[in-house]
Amino acid sequence: MASTTGWDHIIVGGGLAGTVLASRLIEASPKLRVLVLEAGPDVSHRKDILYFQSFNFIGGEFDWNYKSVPQKAFPISSGLKLGTKPQNSEAHGRAGKLHIESPISTGRDYPLAGPVKQSWAALGVEALRGLDMNAGQNLGLGELNENRHNGARQISSTVYPLAGVTVVTNVLVGSILIDEADNVTPRATGVRLANGDDYHGTEVSISTGAYRTPQLLMLSGIGPRDVLDQHGIETKVEAPEVGKNFNDHVLLWLNWRLRNPANGDALGSSHPRWGEARFGTGMPASYVVSTDVPKDGLRTAIDRDGNADRDRYLLEKPHALMRTSSWYYFGVPPQKPDGTHISTALMGMKPTSRDTITIASKDPADLPVIDPNYLTL
């Protein structure tokens, strides 16, 4: 068991931000005592996670499986494991720690890639130069890029070494310990786990994501006084904006039934291509398409929303407002990947909706109350 005292830096949350912060701290000052507390397990050496074959992500074993408040109760995914898959800051380079791979670079010539590209061109959406979504202009059709190296996902906790960092997994932090000495600005001095164990340190960083961070702050007495009073939590720091201005993308999946499943165009069919090693080196998808929306309709919507000053920039030049991932060569739930369906994912890239994250109770095991206020003001 890790020591409960004497830590220089305690980091709550072992996802992308937490693991990178821990790695950089120990790289800069190897003598620091750095502790990372993560609610999920360490999956960095599980082959079913590193390679595509796993469906344990969205809605699976390593998903918090949040639900929004009714609108109608959207499922909201969030990782529950040590490390996560980062986005590459140098999307064209291989000299750094993170690598980019794509269908073309790994030889994954999917059967419907050509017809899909032609169909988008018929709609007026042209292919980007070199199919490159990261060349400064992303309006158009480009290749799907993923952070992988030799086909394996690059989990941040392995890309950014944690040697010298103490990592404790499968522990849920319930609150931040706060020193409220008279005439002293409140200061975090550690954390308390949901089981009552305390860890004390000089500095505390919270990197538990957009959903859990406001929840943890409120459970610690940092947040809107009315919410804390409602749940019998003593206000340590009144911060009305905690949990406010939540802004999230809305994602819509569509399944498409194949006219001729016997052609073997989708994952789950008996066609031998799906047993080839190269088709296990990345997400079975070809392209990502980014498009703008008609400005007249957008202008009317912005004026109606009453936030013209905030959102007017969307009218000033073309923006990638909608993103379509086309196609995924498998069906998504409730459809099984049985070779009979393919799917597309539609995402609003610059939503103007704003709303809240709050708490359901003072029990840290209860999921936060998430209201993304999708498709409204």
C-alpha positions in Angstrom: 0.0 0.0 0.0 1.3 3.5 -0.9 2.3 5.8 1.9 -0.5 8.2 3.0 1.8 11.1 3.8 4.7 13.0 2.5 3.8 13.4 -1.1 5.0 16.4 -3.0 2.3 16.1 -5.6 -1.0 14.1 -5.6 -2.7 13.8 -9.0 -6.3 12.6 -9.0 -7.1 10.9 -12.3 -4.7 8.8 -14.4 -6.0 9.6 -17.9 -4.2 11.6 -20.5 -3.7 14.8 -18.5 -2.9 13.1 -15.2 -0.3 10.7 -16.7 1.4 13.3 -18.8 1.6 15.7 -15.8 3.1 13.0 -13.6 5.6 12.0 -16.2 6.7 15.6 -16.8 7.0 16.3 -13.1 9.2 13.3 -12.4 11.3 14.0 -15.6 12.0 17.6 -14.4 12.6 16.7 -10.8 13.3 13.0 -10.3 13.4 13.4 -6.5 9.8 14.5 -6.3 7.4 12.1 -4.6 4.5 12.0 -7.1 1.3 9.9 -6.5 -1.4 9.2 -9.1 -4.8 7.9 -7.9 -6.9 6.3 -10.7 -10.5 5.0 -10.3 -10.0 2.4 -13.1 -7.5 -0.4 -13.8 -4.2 -0.4 -15.7 -5.0 -1.8 -19.1 -1.8 -0.7 -20.9 -0.6 -4.3 -21.4 -3.9 -5.9 -22.5 -3.8 -6.8 -26.2 -7.6 -6.7 -26.4 -7.4 -3.0 -25.5 -4.3 -2.0 -27.6 -5.7 -3.5 -30.8 -9.0 -2.8 -32.4 -10.7 -6.1 -31.7 -12.0 -4.8 -28.4 -15.5 -3.3 -28.0 -14.8 -2.5 -24.3 -14.7 1.2 -24.8 -18.0 2.9 -25.6 -20.6 1.3 -23.3 -18.2 -1.5 -22.4 -16.1 -2.6 -19.4 -14.0 0.6 -19.3 -16.7 3.2 -19.7 -18.3 5.1 -16.8 -21.5 4.7 -18.7 -22.9 8.1 -17.7 -26.4 9.2 -18.8 -27.6 12.7 -19.3 -30.8 14.0 -17.8 -33.8 13.4 -20.0 -33.4 14.9 -23.5 -33.8 11.8 -24.0 -31.1 10.4 -21.7 -28.2 10.3 -24.0 -25.5 7.8 -23.2 -22.3 9.7 -22.4 -19.0 7.9 -22.6 -15.9 8.6 -20.5 -12.8 6.4 -20.0 -12.3 4.4 -16.8 -8.7 3.2 -16.9 -5.1 4.3 -16.4 -4.0 6.2 -19.4 -6.0 7.1 -22.5 -5.2 7.5 -26.2 -3.9 11.0 -26.9 -4.1 13.1 -30.0 -0.8 13.8 -31.7 0.5 17.3 -31.4 2.8 16.7 -34.4 0.4 15.0 -36.7 2.9 14.6 -39.5 6.0 13.6 -37.6 7.4 10.3 -36.3 10.3 11.7 -34.4 8.3 12.3 -31.2 6.7 10.0 -28.7 3.4 9.8 -30.5 2.8 8.3 -33.9 0.1 8.6 -36.5 -1.2 5.7 -38.6 -4.0 5.6 -41.2 -5.6 3.0 -43.5 -3.2 3.8 -46.3 -0.1 3.8 -44.2 -1.0 0.3 -42.8 -2.3 -1.1 -46.1 -5.9 -1.4 -45.1 -7.7 -1.1 -48.5 -11.3 -1.3 -47.4 -13.7 -2.5 -50.1 -16.1 0.4 -50.0 -13.5 3.2 -49.7 -13.6 4.0 -53.4 -17.4 4.2 -53.7 -17.6 6.3 -50.5 -15.1 8.8 -51.8 -17.0 9.0 -55.1 -20.3 9.5 -53.4 -19.0 12.5 -51.4 -17.5 14.0 -54.5 -21.0 13.7 -56.1 -22.3 15.8 -53.2 -19.7 18.5 -53.8 -17.3 17.4 -51.0 -13.8 17.0 -52.5 -10.9 15.1 -51.2 -8.3 17.1 -49.4 -4.8 17.2 -50.8 -3.0 14.0 -49.8 -6.2 13.1 -47.9 -4.6 15.1 -45.1 -7.0 16.4 -42.4 -4.1 18.1 -40.5 -2.6 20.3 -43.2 -4.3 23.5 -42.1 -7.6 23.1 -44.1 -9.9 20.4 -42.9 -13.0 21.2 -44.8 -13.4 18.2 -47.1 -12.7 14.5 -47.1 -9.5 13.1 -45.5 -8.2 9.9 -44.1 -8.9 8.7 -40.6 -5.8 9.2 -38.5 -5.2 7.4 -35.2 -2.5 7.5 -32.5 -1.1 4.0 -33.0 2.4 2.5 -33.4 2.7 -0.8 -35.3 -1.1 -1.1 -35.0 -1.2 -0.7 -31.2 -3.0 2.1 -29.4 -0.6 4.5 -27.7 -1.8 4.6 -24.1 -0.5 7.7 -22.5 0.7 5.9 -19.4 3.2 4.0 -21.6 4.1 6.7 -24.0 4.9 9.1 -21.1 6.9 6.9 -18.7 5.7 6.7 -15.1 8.9 5.2 -13.7 9.5 6.9 -10.4 5.8 7.7 -10.0 3.6 5.8 -7.5 0.4 4.8 -9.2 -2.6 3.4 -7.3 -5.4 2.1 -9.4 -9.0 1.1 -8.7 -9.5 3.7 -6.0 -12.2 6.3 -6.0 -11.4 9.7 -4.6 -14.3 11.1 -2.6 -13.1 14.7 -1.7 -10.2 17.1 -1.5 -8.9 17.8 1.9 -8.8 21.6 2.5 -6.9 23.5 5.2 -9.2 26.4 6.4 -6.9 27.9 9.1 -8.0 31.3 10.2 -6.9 34.2 8.0 -5.3 31.8 5.5 -6.5 31.3 2.0 -8.0 27.8 1.8 -5.4 25.3 0.6 -5.7 21.7 -0.7 -3.6 19.5 1.5 -4.6 16.0 0.2 -7.5 13.8 -0.7 -9.9 11.4 1.0 -10.9 8.2 -0.7 -14.5 7.0 -0.9 -13.5 4.3 1.7 -12.3 7.0 4.1 -8.5 6.6 3.6 -6.6 10.0 3.5 -3.5 10.9 1.4 -1.7 14.1 2.3 0.6 16.1 0.1 2.0 19.6 -0.7 0.2 20.0 -4.0 -3.0 18.4 -5.4 -4.0 18.4 -9.0 -7.4 17.2 -10.2 -7.6 15.8 -13.7 -10.8 13.7 -13.6 -12.3 15.0 -16.8 -15.2 17.4 -17.6 -17.8 15.3 -15.8 -16.0 14.2 -12.6 -14.0 17.3 -11.9 -16.9 19.6 -11.0 -18.5 16.7 -9.1 -15.3 16.2 -7.0 -15.0 19.9 -6.4 -18.6 20.1 -5.1 -18.2 17.0 -3.0 -15.2 18.8 -1.4 -17.2 21.9 -0.6 -16.1 24.0 -3.6 -19.0 25.2 -5.7 -22.4 26.9 -5.7 -23.6 27.4 -2.1 -27.2 26.5 -2.9 -26.2 23.1 -4.4 -23.9 22.3 -1.5 -26.6 23.3 1.1 -29.1 21.1 -0.8 -26.9 18.0 -0.2 -25.7 18.9 3.3 -22.1 19.7 2.3 -20.2 22.4 4.1 -19.2 25.3 1.8 -15.4 25.6 2.0 -15.0 27.8 -1.1 -18.1 29.4 -2.6 -17.5 29.2 -6.4 -20.8 29.7 -8.3 -19.4 28.9 -11.7 -18.3 25.3 -10.8 -20.3 23.0 -13.0 -21.6 25.8 -15.2 -21.1 26.5 -18.9 -20.8 22.8 -19.8 -20.3 22.5 -23.5 -20.3 19.2 -25.3 -20.5 17.7 -28.8 -23.6 15.7 -29.8 -22.9 12.5 -31.7 -25.4 10.5 -33.7 -24.7 7.0 -35.0 -26.6 5.6 -38.0 -26.6 1.9 -39.0 -26.9 1.1 -42.7 -28.0 -2.4 -43.8 -25.9 -3.8 -46.6 -27.8 -4.8 -49.7 -25.4 -7.7 -50.4 -23.8 -8.9 -47.1 -22.4 -11.9 -48.9 -19.8 -9.5 -50.5 -18.0 -9.5 -47.2 -17.8 -5.7 -46.9 -18.3 -5.4 -43.2 -16.6 -6.7 -40.1 -18.2 -10.0 -38.8 -18.6 -11.5 -42.3 -16.7 -14.7 -43.2 -14.6 -13.0 -45.9 -10.9 -13.8 -45.4 -9.8 -10.2 -45.5 -11.1 -9.7 -41.9 -8.7 -12.4 -40.7 -5.7 -10.6 -42.2 -3.3 -9.0 -39.6 -3.3 -5.6 -41.4 -7.0 -5.2 -40.8 -6.5 -5.5 -37.1 -4.1 -2.5 -37.0 -6.7 0.2 -36.7 -10.3 1.3 -36.6 -12.1 -0.3 -39.6 -13.0 3.0 -41.2 -11.8 4.9 -44.2 -12.5 8.6 -44.2 -13.5 11.6 -42.1 -15.5 14.4 -43.7 -15.8 17.9 -42.3 -18.3 20.3 -43.7 -19.7 23.8 -43.0 -23.5 24.5 -42.8 -25.6 27.1 -44.7 -24.8 30.5 -43.2 -28.3 31.9 -43.6 -29.8 29.2 -41.4 -26.9 29.5 -38.9 -27.4 33.3 -38.7 -31.0 32.9 -38.0 -30.3 30.4 -35.2 -27.6 32.5 -33.6 -29.9 35.6 -33.6 -32.7 33.5 -32.1 -30.4 32.1 -29.4 -29.6 35.6 -28.1 -25.8 35.0 -27.9 -24.8 36.9 -31.0 -21.7 38.4 -29.5 -20.4 35.0 -28.4 -21.2 33.0 -31.5 -21.0 35.5 -34.3 -17.5 34.3 -35.2 -19.0 31.2 -36.7 -20.4 33.4 -39.5 -17.1 35.2 -40.4 -15.5 32.3 -42.4 -16.0 28.7 -43.2 -15.8 26.4 -40.2 -15.9 22.6 -39.8 -19.3 22.6 -38.0 -20.2 19.0 -38.9 -18.0 16.0 -39.0 -19.0 12.7 -40.5 -16.9 9.6 -40.0 -17.7 7.4 -43.0 -17.8 4.6 -43.1 -17.3 2.3 -40.1 -17.3 -1.2 -41.5 -19.4 -2.6 -38.7 -22.8 -2.1 -37.1 -23.0 -0.3 -33.8 -25.3 -1.2 -30.9 -28.0 -2.4 -30.8 -26.9 -3.9 -34.1 -24.1 -6.5 -33.7 -21.0 -6.5 -35.9 -22.2 -9.6 -37.8 -21.3 -8.5 -41.3 -24.7 -7.2 -42.3 -24.4 -3.5 -41.5 -22.0 -0.6 -41.7 -22.4 2.7 -39.8 -21.7 6.4 -39.9 -21.1 8.8 -37.0 -22.3 12.4 -37.3 -20.9 15.0 -34.8 -21.7 18.7 -34.3 -18.2 20.2 -34.0 -18.9 23.7 -32.6 -22.0 23.5 -30.4 -23.3 26.7 -28.9 -25.4 25.0 -26.2 -24.4 25.5 -22.6 -25.6 23.9 -19.4 -24.5 22.2 -16.2 -22.8 19.4 -14.4 -23.9 18.9 -10.8 -24.1 16.2 -8.1 -26.9 13.7 -7.3 -25.9 13.3 -3.7 -22.9 13.5 -1.4 -21.9 9.9 -2.2 -18.9 9.9 -4.6 -20.1 6.6 -6.0 -23.2 8.2 -7.4 -22.7 9.4 -11.0 -22.8 13.2 -11.6 -26.0 14.8 -13.0 -25.1 15.8 -16.6 -27.3 18.2 -18.6 -25.6 19.1 -21.9 -28.8 20.9 -23.1 -28.2 19.6 -26.6 -29.5 21.5 -29.6 -30.9 24.4 -27.5 -29.5 27.8 -26.4 
